Amino acid sequence: MTTKLDGKVALVTGGARGIGAGIALRLAQDGADVALTYRQNADQATVVVKRIEALGRRALALPADSADPAAVRDAVDRTAAELGRLDILVNNAAVFLVGGIDELGVDELEQTLAVNVRAPYLAAQAAARHLADGGRIISIGSNVGERAVFPGLALYSMSKTALTGLTRGLARELGPRGITVNLVNPGPTDTDANPADGPNAAAIAGFTALGRYARPADIAATVAHLAAPEAGYVTGAVVNVDGGFTS
């Protein structure tokens, strides 16, 4: 059976767990071969690779610290070299450091900006050299980039809001090549880092219109649509997949 991403190659940063793993698996289900990066979770990355291969797709797990500029660029180049091409980049890897402005210092600031802002820029820069015309760049932001309802989110919110500017600027720059660039802002999503049965989950879910957490598959479905040929006229867009959190 032919699927809409047959013959395509995707790279998902931070694809060993959570939303990233959900995206990697969905792109593979839709026909893509998928590379994913991980920093520490080698065992989890192996599990995702095996699940992708069980779908009949090629998979590649790449150890890469997104705080390291060389590692970010190398992951993109290795994907293109080892899987033969690159069609889709998903900037998903992120750090989530929470605290008041009097609690988070220079170290936390630099780590957050390195992983959440610099790495997506460098990955997109490297990917632009490999992407064929009609390629896709999709970044994963956050609902709190648009609405921070709890204290302690200033640093993280700032870093995710920066992706809006990156998305819109790159959409203009790469549009003549038919490369689309979009941003997906998830709301609260049930992962091991933010479980739907966690201590603050009821309060967080209460800010959504639907009153519940998303599943990683909910976010992955939107990413898969933006990666597909039928979304070729969607670019520079910010898509909130947040259950009405920002409504």
ZADO-1210 file (C-alpha; in nm, 4 decimals, padded with zeros to 6 digits):
<atoms>
<atom x="00.0000" y="00.0000" z="00.0000" code="MET" pos="1"/>
<atom x="00.1357" y="00.3411" z="-00.0949" code="THR" pos="2"/>
<atom x="00.1346" y="00.5986" z="00.1838" code="THR" pos="3"/>
<atom x="00.1715" y="00.9735" z="00.1588" code="LYS" pos="4"/>
<atom x="00.5322" y="00.9916" z="00.2829" code="LEU" pos="5"/>
<atom x="00.6713" y="00.6987" z="00.0848" code="ASP" pos="6"/>
<atom x="01.0287" y="00.7667" z="-00.0191" code="GLY" pos="7"/>
<atom x="01.0716" y="01.0528" z="00.2279" code="LYS" pos="8"/>
<atom x="01.3316" y="01.0796" z="00.5030" code="VAL" pos="9"/>
<atom x="01.2629" y="01.2617" z="00.8289" code="ALA" pos="10"/>
<atom x="01.4780" y="01.3674" z="01.1225" code="LEU" pos="11"/>
<atom x="01.3083" y="01.4132" z="01.4595" code="VAL" pos="12"/>
<atom x="01.5257" y="01.5659" z="01.7298" code="THR" pos="13"/>
<atom x="01.4573" y="01.4318" z="02.0769" code="GLY" pos="14"/>
<atom x="01.2685" y="01.1429" z="01.9225" code="GLY" pos="15"/>
<atom x="01.3386" y="00.8763" z="02.1834" code="ALA" pos="16"/>
<atom x="01.0425" y="00.9470" z="02.4087" code="ARG" pos="17"/>
<atom x="00.7286" y="01.1503" z="02.4648" code="GLY" pos="18"/>
<atom x="00.5983" y="01.3706" z="02.1868" code="ILE" pos="19"/>
<atom x="00.9126" y="01.3148" z="01.9793" code="GLY" pos="20"/>
<atom x="00.8689" y="00.9382" z="01.9813" code="ALA" pos="21"/>
<atom x="00.5038" y="00.9780" z="01.8874" code="GLY" pos="22"/>
<atom x="00.6013" y="01.1961" z="01.5918" code="ILE" pos="23"/>
<atom x="00.8750" y="00.9590" z="01.4763" code="ALA" pos="24"/>
<atom x="00.6363" y="00.6633" z="01.4812" code="LEU" pos="25"/>
<atom x="00.3573" y="00.8494" z="01.3020" code="ARG" pos="26"/>
<atom x="00.5878" y="00.9649" z="01.0229" code="LEU" pos="27"/>
<atom x="00.7047" y="00.6056" z="00.9825" code="ALA" pos="28"/>
<atom x="00.3449" y="00.4846" z="00.9706" code="GLN" pos="29"/>
<atom x="00.2863" y="00.7343" z="00.6912" code="ASP" pos="30"/>
<atom x="00.5779" y="00.5906" z="00.4939" code="GLY" pos="31"/>
<atom x="00.8889" y="00.7861" z="00.5909" code="ALA" pos="32"/>
<atom x="01.2251" y="00.6519" z="00.6947" code="ASP" pos="33"/>
<atom x="01.3105" y="00.8227" z="01.0228" code="VAL" pos="34"/>
<atom x="01.6240" y="00.9302" z="01.2058" code="ALA" pos="35"/>
<atom x="01.5953" y="01.0471" z="01.5636" code="LEU" pos="36"/>
<atom x="01.8337" y="01.2070" z="01.8086" code="THR" pos="37"/>
<atom x="01.8653" y="01.1403" z="02.1772" code="TYR" pos="38"/>
<atom x="02.0920" y="01.2653" z="02.4539" code="ARG" pos="39"/>
<atom x="02.0762" y="01.0004" z="02.7282" code="GLN" pos="40"/>
<atom x="01.7932" y="00.7615" z="02.6502" code="ASN" pos="41"/>
<atom x="01.9765" y="00.5056" z="02.4352" code="ALA" pos="42"/>
<atom x="01.7512" y="00.2200" z="02.5420" code="ASP" pos="43"/>
<atom x="01.4368" y="00.4165" z="02.4646" code="GLN" pos="44"/>
<atom x="01.5807" y="00.5242" z="02.1299" code="ALA" pos="45"/>
<atom x="01.6447" y="00.1591" z="02.0464" code="THR" pos="46"/>
<atom x="01.2836" y="00.0729" z="02.1267" code="VAL" pos="47"/>
<atom x="01.1572" y="00.3450" z="01.8907" code="VAL" pos="48"/>
<atom x="01.3984" y="00.2327" z="01.6180" code="VAL" pos="49"/>
<atom x="01.2746" y="-00.1254" z="01.6443" code="LYS" pos="50"/>
<atom x="00.9130" y="-00.0126" z="01.6250" code="ARG" pos="51"/>
<atom x="00.9884" y="00.1903" z="01.3127" code="ILE" pos="52"/>
<atom x="01.1689" y="-00.1025" z="01.1543" code="GLU" pos="53"/>
<atom x="00.8737" y="-00.3272" z="01.2374" code="ALA" pos="54"/>
<atom x="00.6686" y="-00.0983" z="01.0133" code="LEU" pos="55"/>
<atom x="00.9038" y="-00.1785" z="00.7262" code="GLY" pos="56"/>
<atom x="01.0882" y="00.1545" z="00.7390" code="ARG" pos="57"/>
<atom x="01.4516" y="00.2352" z="00.7906" code="ARG" pos="58"/>
<atom x="01.5448" y="00.3959" z="01.1217" code="ALA" pos="59"/>
<atom x="01.8530" y="00.5600" z="01.2657" code="LEU" pos="60"/>
<atom x="01.9217" y="00.6624" z="01.6270" code="ALA" pos="61"/>
<atom x="02.1827" y="00.9355" z="01.6651" code="LEU" pos="62"/>
<atom x="02.3313" y="01.0375" z="02.0009" code="PRO" pos="63"/>
<atom x="02.3376" y="01.4173" z="01.9992" code="ALA" pos="64"/>
<atom x="02.3264" y="01.6813" z="02.2697" code="ASP" pos="65"/>
<atom x="02.1210" y="01.9679" z="02.1307" code="SER" pos="66"/>
<atom x="02.3227" y="02.2090" z="02.3444" code="ALA" pos="67"/>
<atom x="02.6270" y="02.1252" z="02.1276" code="ASP" pos="68"/>
<atom x="02.6196" y="02.3151" z="01.7966" code="PRO" pos="69"/>
<atom x="02.8489" y="02.0652" z="01.6254" code="ALA" pos="70"/>
<atom x="02.6320" y="01.7723" z="01.7333" code="ALA" pos="71"/>
<atom x="02.3195" y="01.9414" z="01.5973" code="VAL" pos="72"/>
<atom x="02.4729" y="01.9996" z="01.2562" code="ARG" pos="73"/>
<atom x="02.6291" y="01.6541" z="01.2492" code="ASP" pos="74"/>
<atom x="02.2945" y="01.4859" z="01.3178" code="ALA" pos="75"/>
<atom x="02.1419" y="01.6573" z="01.0159" code="VAL" pos="76"/>
<atom x="02.4371" y="01.5729" z="00.7921" code="ASP" pos="77"/>
<atom x="02.4482" y="01.2100" z="00.9087" code="ARG" pos="78"/>
<atom x="02.0777" y="01.1659" z="00.8440" code="THR" pos="79"/>
<atom x="02.1172" y="01.2831" z="00.4858" code="ALA" pos="80"/>
<atom x="02.4312" y="01.0760" z="00.4338" code="ALA" pos="81"/>
<atom x="02.3163" y="00.7498" z="00.5942" code="GLU" pos="82"/>
<atom x="01.9541" y="00.7535" z="00.4787" code="LEU" pos="83"/>
<atom x="02.0318" y="00.9069" z="00.1411" code="GLY" pos="84"/>
<atom x="01.8382" y="01.2312" z="00.1626" code="ARG" pos="85"/>
<atom x="01.6440" y="01.4609" z="00.3948" code="LEU" pos="86"/>
<atom x="01.2894" y="01.5791" z="00.3321" code="ASP" pos="87"/>
<atom x="01.1465" y="01.6603" z="00.6750" code="ILE" pos="88"/>
<atom x="01.3061" y="01.8180" z="00.9818" code="LEU" pos="89"/>
<atom x="01.1143" y="01.8176" z="01.3089" code="VAL" pos="90"/>
<atom x="01.2733" y="02.0327" z="01.5780" code="ASN" pos="91"/>
<atom x="01.1362" y="01.8685" z="01.8915" code="ASN" pos="92"/>
<atom x="01.4212" y="01.8431" z="02.1449" code="ALA" pos="93"/>
<atom x="01.3838" y="02.0872" z="02.4333" code="ALA" pos="94"/>
<atom x="01.4625" y="02.1514" z="02.7973" code="VAL" pos="95"/>
<atom x="01.1998" y="02.2656" z="03.0477" code="PHE" pos="96"/>
<atom x="01.3548" y="02.4661" z="03.3309" code="LEU" pos="97"/>
<atom x="01.1003" y="02.6287" z="03.5605" code="VAL" pos="98"/>
<atom x="01.1558" y="02.8840" z="03.8336" code="GLY" pos="99"/>
<atom x="01.1176" y="03.2460" z="03.9300" code="GLY" pos="100"/>
<atom x="01.3286" y="03.5156" z="03.7706" code="ILE" pos="101"/>
<atom x="01.5253" y="03.5394" z="04.0943" code="ASP" pos="102"/>
<atom x="01.5935" y="03.1634" z="04.0886" code="GLU" pos="103"/>
<atom x="01.7149" y="03.0897" z="03.7368" code="LEU" pos="104"/>
<atom x="02.0551" y="03.2351" z="03.6573" code="GLY" pos="105"/>
<atom x="02.2929" y="03.2564" z="03.3654" code="VAL" pos="106"/>
<atom x="02.3561" y="02.8824" z="03.3462" code="ASP" pos="107"/>
<atom x="01.9858" y="02.8020" z="03.3141" code="GLU" pos="108"/>
<atom x="01.9382" y="03.0857" z="03.0662" code="LEU" pos="109"/>
<atom x="02.2220" y="02.9664" z="02.8454" code="GLU" pos="110"/>
<atom x="02.1087" y="02.6031" z="02.8538" code="GLN" pos="111"/>
<atom x="01.7518" y="02.6920" z="02.7667" code="THR" pos="112"/>
<atom x="01.8466" y="02.9194" z="02.4797" code="LEU" pos="113"/>
<atom x="02.1062" y="02.6734" z="02.3503" code="ALA" pos="114"/>
<atom x="01.8635" y="02.3826" z="02.3272" code="VAL" pos="115"/>
<atom x="01.5293" y="02.5538" z="02.2654" code="ASN" pos="116"/>
<atom x="01.6375" y="02.8355" z="02.0319" code="VAL" pos="117"/>
<atom x="01.9902" y="02.7935" z="01.8969" code="ARG" pos="118"/>
<atom x="01.9557" y="02.4244" z="01.8135" code="ALA" pos="119"/>
<atom x="01.6399" y="02.4652" z="01.6001" code="PRO" pos="120"/>
<atom x="01.8070" y="02.7487" z="01.4125" code="TYR" pos="121"/>
<atom x="02.1244" y="02.5492" z="01.3470" code="LEU" pos="122"/>
<atom x="01.9311" y="02.2367" z="01.2532" code="ALA" pos="123"/>
<atom x="01.7214" y="02.4347" z="01.0061" code="ALA" pos="124"/>
<atom x="02.0336" y="02.5984" z="00.8672" code="GLN" pos="125"/>
<atom x="02.1986" y="02.2605" z="00.8147" code="ALA" pos="126"/>
<atom x="01.8803" y="02.1038" z="00.6794" code="ALA" pos="127"/>
<atom x="01.8310" y="02.3790" z="00.4223" code="ALA" pos="128"/>
<atom x="02.1455" y="02.2558" z="00.2470" code="ARG" pos="129"/>
<atom x="01.9982" y="01.9062" z="00.2114" code="HIS" pos="130"/>
<atom x="01.6257" y="01.9595" z="00.1672" code="LEU" pos="131"/>
<atom x="01.4937" y="01.9225" z="-00.1828" code="ALA" pos="132"/>
<atom x="01.2470" y="02.1781" z="-00.3090" code="ASP" pos="133"/>
<atom x="00.9179" y="02.1079" z="-00.1362" code="GLY" pos="134"/>
<atom x="01.0797" y="02.0013" z="00.1899" code="GLY" pos="135"/>
<atom x="00.9373" y="02.0559" z="00.5365" code="ARG" pos="136"/>
<atom x="01.0624" y="02.2141" z="00.8588" code="ILE" pos="137"/>
<atom x="00.8322" y="02.1779" z="01.1581" code="ILE" pos="138"/>
<atom x="00.9200" y="02.2974" z="01.5062" code="SER" pos="139"/>
<atom x="00.7517" y="02.1981" z="01.8298" code="ILE" pos="140"/>
<atom x="00.6770" y="02.4927" z="02.0526" code="GLY" pos="141"/>
<atom x="00.4454" y="02.5121" z="02.3520" code="SER" pos="142"/>
<atom x="00.1094" y="02.6540" z="02.4497" code="ASN" pos="143"/>
<atom x="00.2856" y="02.8549" z="02.7212" code="VAL" pos="144"/>
<atom x="00.4640" y="03.0427" z="02.4468" code="GLY" pos="145"/>
<atom x="00.1288" y="03.2134" z="02.3969" code="GLU" pos="146"/>
<atom x="-00.0309" y="03.1921" z="02.7388" code="ARG" pos="147"/>
<atom x="00.1700" y="03.1465" z="03.0584" code="ALA" pos="148"/>
<atom x="-00.0908" y="03.0788" z="03.3256" code="VAL" pos="149"/>
<atom x="00.1455" y="02.9818" z="03.6076" code="PHE" pos="150"/>
<atom x="00.4397" y="03.1706" z="03.7577" code="PRO" pos="151"/>
<atom x="00.7899" y="03.0438" z="03.6934" code="GLY" pos="152"/>
<atom x="00.7502" y="03.0019" z="03.3172" code="LEU" pos="153"/>
<atom x="00.9156" y="03.3217" z="03.1922" code="ALA" pos="154"/>
<atom x="01.2376" y="03.1609" z="03.0694" code="LEU" pos="155"/>
<atom x="01.0732" y="02.8626" z="02.9029" code="TYR" pos="156"/>
<atom x="00.7955" y="03.0782" z="02.7539" code="SER" pos="157"/>
<atom x="01.0500" y="03.3196" z="02.6113" code="MET" pos="158"/>
<atom x="01.2406" y="03.0381" z="02.4445" code="SER" pos="159"/>
<atom x="00.9298" y="02.8902" z="02.2857" code="LYS" pos="160"/>
<atom x="00.8004" y="03.2283" z="02.1700" code="THR" pos="161"/>
<atom x="01.1281" y="03.2739" z="01.9815" code="ALA" pos="162"/>
<atom x="01.0273" y="02.9838" z="01.7573" code="LEU" pos="163"/>
<atom x="00.7415" y="03.1920" z="01.6198" code="THR" pos="164"/>
<atom x="00.9867" y="03.4446" z="01.4799" code="GLY" pos="165"/>
<atom x="01.2121" y="03.1709" z="01.3473" code="LEU" pos="166"/>
<atom x="00.9192" y="03.0011" z="01.1756" code="THR" pos="167"/>
<atom x="00.7865" y="03.3117" z="01.0068" code="ARG" pos="168"/>
<atom x="01.1288" y="03.4333" z="00.8984" code="GLY" pos="169"/>
<atom x="01.2317" y="03.0977" z="00.7540" code="LEU" pos="170"/>
<atom x="00.8978" y="03.0583" z="00.5784" code="ALA" pos="171"/>
<atom x="00.9727" y="03.3763" z="00.3829" code="ARG" pos="172"/>
<atom x="01.3321" y="03.2812" z="00.3153" code="GLU" pos="173"/>
<atom x="01.2672" y="02.9249" z="00.2007" code="LEU" pos="174"/>
<atom x="00.9300" y="02.9785" z="00.0362" code="GLY" pos="175"/>
<atom x="01.0754" y="03.0295" z="-00.3137" code="PRO" pos="176"/>
<atom x="01.1983" y="02.6698" z="-00.2957" code="ARG" pos="177"/>
<atom x="00.8583" y="02.5404" z="-00.1936" code="GLY" pos="178"/>
<atom x="00.9940" y="02.4502" z="00.1511" code="ILE" pos="179"/>
<atom x="00.7303" y="02.5066" z="00.4166" code="THR" pos="180"/>
<atom x="00.8136" y="02.6043" z="00.7743" code="VAL" pos="181"/>
<atom x="00.5547" y="02.5721" z="01.0489" code="ASN" pos="182"/>
<atom x="00.5256" y="02.5685" z="01.4266" code="LEU" pos="183"/>
<atom x="00.3085" y="02.3325" z="01.6318" code="VAL" pos="184"/>
<atom x="00.2300" y="02.4397" z="01.9882" code="ASN" pos="185"/>
<atom x="00.1202" y="02.1431" z="02.1999" code="PRO" pos="186"/>
<atom x="-00.0838" y="02.1887" z="02.5114" code="GLY" pos="187"/>
<atom x="-00.0522" y="01.9620" z="02.8151" code="PRO" pos="188"/>
<atom x="00.0402" y="01.6201" z="02.6812" code="THR" pos="189"/>
<atom x="00.0511" y="01.2894" z="02.8647" code="ASP" pos="190"/>
<atom x="00.4185" y="01.1866" z="02.8712" code="THR" pos="191"/>
<atom x="00.6519" y="01.0460" z="03.1339" code="ASP" pos="192"/>
<atom x="00.7763" y="01.4004" z="03.1951" code="ALA" pos="193"/>
<atom x="00.4245" y="01.5417" z="03.2362" code="ASN" pos="194"/>
<atom x="00.1858" y="01.2563" z="03.3179" code="PRO" pos="195"/>
<atom x="-00.1885" y="01.3081" z="03.2960" code="ALA" pos="196"/>
<atom x="-00.2169" y="01.1685" z="03.6479" code="ASP" pos="197"/>
<atom x="00.0570" y="01.3877" z="03.7951" code="GLY" pos="198"/>
<atom x="00.0126" y="01.6004" z="04.1077" code="PRO" pos="199"/>
<atom x="-00.0821" y="01.9183" z="03.9191" code="ASN" pos="200"/>
<atom x="-00.2525" y="01.7526" z="03.6220" code="ALA" pos="201"/>
<atom x="-00.6101" y="01.8316" z="03.7215" code="ALA" pos="202"/>
<atom x="-00.5353" y="02.2032" z="03.7514" code="ALA" pos="203"/>
<atom x="-00.3444" y="02.2072" z="03.4229" code="ILE" pos="204"/>
<atom x="-00.6152" y="02.0154" z="03.2365" code="ALA" pos="205"/>
<atom x="-00.8699" y="02.2593" z="03.3759" code="GLY" pos="206"/>
<atom x="-00.7226" y="02.5365" z="03.1617" code="PHE" pos="207"/>
<atom x="-00.8125" y="02.3488" z="02.8440" code="THR" pos="208"/>
<atom x="-01.1556" y="02.3679" z="02.6839" code="ALA" pos="209"/>
<atom x="-01.1672" y="01.9886" z="02.6613" code="LEU" pos="210"/>
<atom x="-01.0677" y="01.9316" z="03.0207" code="GLY" pos="211"/>
<atom x="-00.8015" y="01.6711" z="02.9479" code="ARG" pos="212"/>
<atom x="-00.4450" y="01.6123" z="02.8394" code="TYR" pos="213"/>
<atom x="-00.3479" y="01.5324" z="02.4817" code="ALA" pos="214"/>
<atom x="-00.1817" y="01.2094" z="02.3791" code="ARG" pos="215"/>
<atom x="00.1479" y="01.2256" z="02.1877" code="PRO" pos="216"/>
<atom x="-00.0450" y="01.0840" z="01.8914" code="ALA" pos="217"/>
<atom x="-00.2656" y="01.3954" z="01.8880" code="ASP" pos="218"/>
<atom x="00.0368" y="01.6182" z="01.8361" code="ILE" pos="219"/>
<atom x="00.1928" y="01.3752" z="01.5898" code="ALA" pos="220"/>
<atom x="-00.1197" y="01.3792" z="01.3725" code="ALA" pos="221"/>
<atom x="-00.0859" y="01.7525" z="01.3133" code="THR" pos="222"/>
<atom x="00.2857" y="01.7233" z="01.2426" code="VAL" pos="223"/>
<atom x="00.2169" y="01.4430" z="00.9953" code="ALA" pos="224"/>
<atom x="-00.0390" y="01.6575" z="00.8147" code="HIS" pos="225"/>
<atom x="00.2052" y="01.9481" z="00.7856" code="LEU" pos="226"/>
<atom x="00.4711" y="01.7086" z="00.6559" code="ALA" pos="227"/>
<atom x="00.2435" y="01.5672" z="00.3869" code="ALA" pos="228"/>
<atom x="00.2039" y="01.6876" z="00.0277" code="PRO" pos="229"/>
<atom x="-00.1492" y="01.8178" z="00.0861" code="GLU" pos="230"/>
<atom x="-00.0155" y="02.0803" z="00.3302" code="ALA" pos="231"/>
<atom x="00.2086" y="02.2367" z="00.0682" code="GLY" pos="232"/>
<atom x="00.0283" y="02.5729" z="00.0901" code="TYR" pos="233"/>
<atom x="00.0589" y="02.5992" z="00.4691" code="VAL" pos="234"/>
<atom x="00.3698" y="02.7883" z="00.5760" code="THR" pos="235"/>
<atom x="00.4638" y="03.0413" z="00.8408" code="GLY" pos="236"/>
<atom x="00.1747" y="02.9097" z="01.0482" code="ALA" pos="237"/>
<atom x="00.1479" y="02.8630" z="01.4228" code="VAL" pos="238"/>
<atom x="-00.0877" y="02.5741" z="01.4970" code="VAL" pos="239"/>
<atom x="-00.2080" y="02.5338" z="01.8554" code="ASN" pos="240"/>
<atom x="-00.2848" y="02.1702" z="01.9378" code="VAL" pos="241"/>
<atom x="-00.3769" y="02.2459" z="02.2954" code="ASP" pos="242"/>
<atom x="-00.7352" y="02.1403" z="02.3581" code="GLY" pos="243"/>
<atom x="-00.8449" y="02.5032" z="02.3648" code="GLY" pos="244"/>
<atom x="-00.5880" y="02.6110" z="02.6246" code="PHE" pos="245"/>
<atom x="-00.5232" y="02.9379" z="02.4379" code="THR" pos="246"/>
<atom x="-00.8820" y="02.9992" z="02.3295" code="SER" pos="247"/>
</atoms>
